[in-house]
Amino acid sequence: MNKGQLRTHIKDVLNRSDLSDALTDTFIEHTLSRVQRLLRIPSMERTATQTVAGGYDGFVIPNDFLEIISLRSQGNQICTRVEYSDFVALSNVEGTPTKYTREPATNRLLLHPIPTSGTVLELKYYAEFTALTSDSSTNEISDIGEDLIVYGALSYAADYFIDERKTLFESSFQNYLTEIKTQSIDEAFAGANLSISGAYQYTDYQPNE
C-alpha cells in the first residue's frame, strides 16, 4: 500500500472532516518511527563495506543505521564490543581486529587491533525504513504490513482527537506487530516470504456520526 492509499484508509476509518492530509501524514511518520523502535525484520537489513586504504580512521556508520547485526574483518566476525572509555586505553597496534567500539563524537566504529591497508570490513545492520516521500511511495513495512501503519496512525489520531476508539486501534496495532514478528521468526527458519494480509477492512467499523 502506498502513502496515498494509507492516508485515504486512515481518514476513512477515523471519519472526521477536520483530519487534514498534513495531519494524517504526521501520524504516519510518527508510526513509522515507532515501528522502527519495535521491529527488526529481514527487509530492514543492510550491508556496508569498506576497504582500508592507508591508515584506518574508523568505519563511518551509515545515516540510516538503527542497530548492528554483525561486524566482520576479512570475513571474520569481530565479536567483542568495548565501552569507548575502555577502548581508548588499548594499545595502538595493527593486526586482526577482535574488538570494536562506537566513537560518540564522530559516529564511527573503531577497531582493535587496527586493521592494515587492504583489509575488507563488512557491517551488517538494521536500517531505518525508506522515507515515504510522495503519494506513490512504498517502503519495507508498507509493502508487507500496511495495517500496522494504519492502526498505529489511528492510535495517534485517537490521542489527538480524544477518540473513544483508542483502545481498539492500539490493540489492532499490537496484534499486527505480533503477527509480523512471528512471521519474521518463521521466515528465518523456513525461508518463506514475509507478508501479512489485513484481517479487517475499514468498512468493518461503524464510524462516528
C-alpha positions in Angstrom: 0.0 0.0 0.0 1.5 3.4 -1.0 1.4 6.6 1.1 -1.7 8.0 -0.6 -3.6 4.8 0.0 -2.5 4.7 3.6 -3.7 8.2 4.1 -7.1 7.5 2.5 -7.6 4.4 4.6 -6.8 6.2 7.8 -9.1 9.1 7.0 -11.9 6.7 6.0 -11.7 4.8 9.3 -11.5 7.8 11.5 -14.2 9.6 9.5 -13.6 13.2 10.7 -13.9 16.2 8.4 -11.2 18.0 10.4 -8.5 15.4 9.8 -6.3 17.0 7.2 -3.9 15.3 4.8 -1.0 17.0 6.5 -2.0 15.8 10.0 -2.6 12.3 8.7 0.9 12.3 7.2 2.3 13.4 10.6 0.5 10.4 12.2 2.0 8.1 9.5 5.5 9.5 10.2 5.1 9.0 14.0 4.0 5.5 13.4 7.0 4.6 11.2 9.3 6.0 13.8 7.6 3.9 16.5 7.7 0.7 14.4 11.4 1.2 13.8 11.9 1.2 17.5 9.9 -2.0 18.0 10.6 -4.2 14.9 13.6 -6.0 13.4 12.8 -7.9 10.2 14.9 -9.1 7.3 13.7 -6.4 4.9 15.4 -3.8 7.3 18.8 -5.5 6.9 21.5 -3.6 5.1 25.2 -4.2 4.4 28.0 -1.6 4.2 31.6 -2.4 3.3 34.9 -0.6 3.5 38.3 -1.5 2.2 41.1 0.0 4.4 43.4 2.3 2.3 46.4 3.7 4.1 45.7 4.4 7.8 42.4 3.3 9.3 40.5 6.1 10.9 37.2 4.4 11.6 34.2 2.9 9.8 31.7 5.7 9.2 28.3 4.5 10.4 25.6 4.9 7.7 23.0 7.6 8.2 20.1 5.1 8.2 21.7 2.9 10.9 19.5 1.6 13.7 21.2 -1.4 15.2 24.3 -3.5 14.5 23.9 -7.2 13.4 27.5 -8.1 12.8 30.9 -6.6 12.0 33.5 -8.6 10.1 37.1 -8.1 9.1 38.2 -10.2 6.1 35.2 -12.4 6.8 36.0 -13.0 10.5 33.4 -11.7 12.9 34.5 -9.1 15.5 32.5 -10.2 18.5 33.6 -8.1 21.4 32.2 -4.6 21.9 34.1 -2.4 24.4 32.9 0.8 26.0 34.6 3.8 24.5 36.2 4.9 27.7 37.9 1.4 28.0 38.7 1.3 24.3 40.9 4.4 24.3 43.2 2.8 26.9 44.1 -0.1 24.5 47.5 -0.1 22.8 47.8 1.4 19.3 48.8 -1.7 17.3 48.0 -3.2 13.9 46.6 -6.7 13.4 43.4 -8.7 13.1 40.6 -6.8 14.8 38.9 -8.6 17.7 37.2 -5.6 19.5 35.3 -2.6 18.4 33.6 0.5 19.9 31.5 3.4 18.7 33.1 6.8 18.9 30.4 9.2 20.1 31.8 12.4 18.7 32.3 11.2 15.1 29.8 8.3 14.9 32.4 5.9 13.7 33.3 2.3 14.6 36.9 2.0 15.9 38.6 -1.4 15.8 41.4 -3.0 17.9 43.9 -4.1 16.8 43.9 -1.6 13.9 43.3 -3.2 10.5 46.0 -3.0 8.0 45.8 -1.5 4.5 43.7 -3.7 2.1 41.6 -5.2 4.9 37.9 -5.6 3.9 35.4 -4.6 6.6 31.7 -5.5 6.4 29.0 -4.0 8.6 25.6 -5.7 8.6 22.9 -3.7 10.3 19.2 -2.9 10.7 18.3 0.3 8.9 15.6 2.9 9.0 12.6 2.5 6.7 12.8 4.2 3.3 11.1 7.5 3.5 7.6 7.9 2.0 8.3 11.0 0.0 5.3 11.0 -2.3 1.8 9.6 -2.5 3.1 6.8 -4.8 5.9 5.8 -2.4 6.1 2.5 -0.6 8.7 1.1 1.8 9.8 -2.0 3.6 6.9 -2.0 6.0 4.1 -0.5 3.9 4.7 -3.3 1.4 4.2 -6.1 3.9 2.3 -4.7 6.9 0.1 -1.8 5.8 -2.4 -2.4 8.6 0.4 -1.9 11.2 0.9 1.6 9.8 -2.8 2.3 9.5 -3.7 1.3 13.1 -0.6 2.9 14.5 -1.6 6.2 12.9 -5.2 5.8 14.1 -3.9 5.2 17.6 -2.0 8.6 17.4 -5.1 10.2 15.9 -7.3 8.9 18.7 -5.0 10.5 21.2 -5.1 13.8 19.3 -8.9 13.9 18.9 -9.6 12.1 22.3 -11.4 9.4 20.4 -13.0 6.6 22.4 -11.8 4.0 19.8 -8.2 4.5 21.0 -8.1 1.1 22.8 -9.4 -0.7 19.7 -6.9 1.0 17.4 -4.0 0.3 19.8 -5.0 -3.3 20.3 -5.1 -3.8 16.5 -1.7 -2.2 16.2 -0.2 -4.6 18.8 -1.8 -7.6 17.2 -0.4 -6.8 13.7 3.0 -6.1 15.3 3.0 -9.6 16.9 1.9 -11.2 13.6 4.8 -9.6 11.7 7.3 -10.6 14.4 6.1 -14.1 14.4 6.2 -14.3 10.6 9.8 -12.9 10.7 10.8 -15.7 13.0 9.1 -18.3 10.9 10.8 -17.0 7.8 14.2 -17.2 9.4 13.7 -21.0 9.8 11.6 -21.8 6.8 12.8 -19.3 4.2 9.3 -18.2 3.3 8.4 -14.7 2.0 7.3 -12.3 4.7 3.9 -10.9 4.1 0.8 -10.0 6.1 -2.8 -9.6 5.0 -5.2 -7.4 6.8 -7.8 -9.1 8.8 -10.2 -6.1 8.7 -11.4 -3.6 6.1 -12.3 -0.2 7.2 -15.9 -0.9 6.2 -16.0 -3.4 9.2 -16.1 -0.4 11.5 -19.1 1.8 12.2 -17.8 5.3 12.1 -19.0 8.1 14.4 -21.8 10.1 13.1 
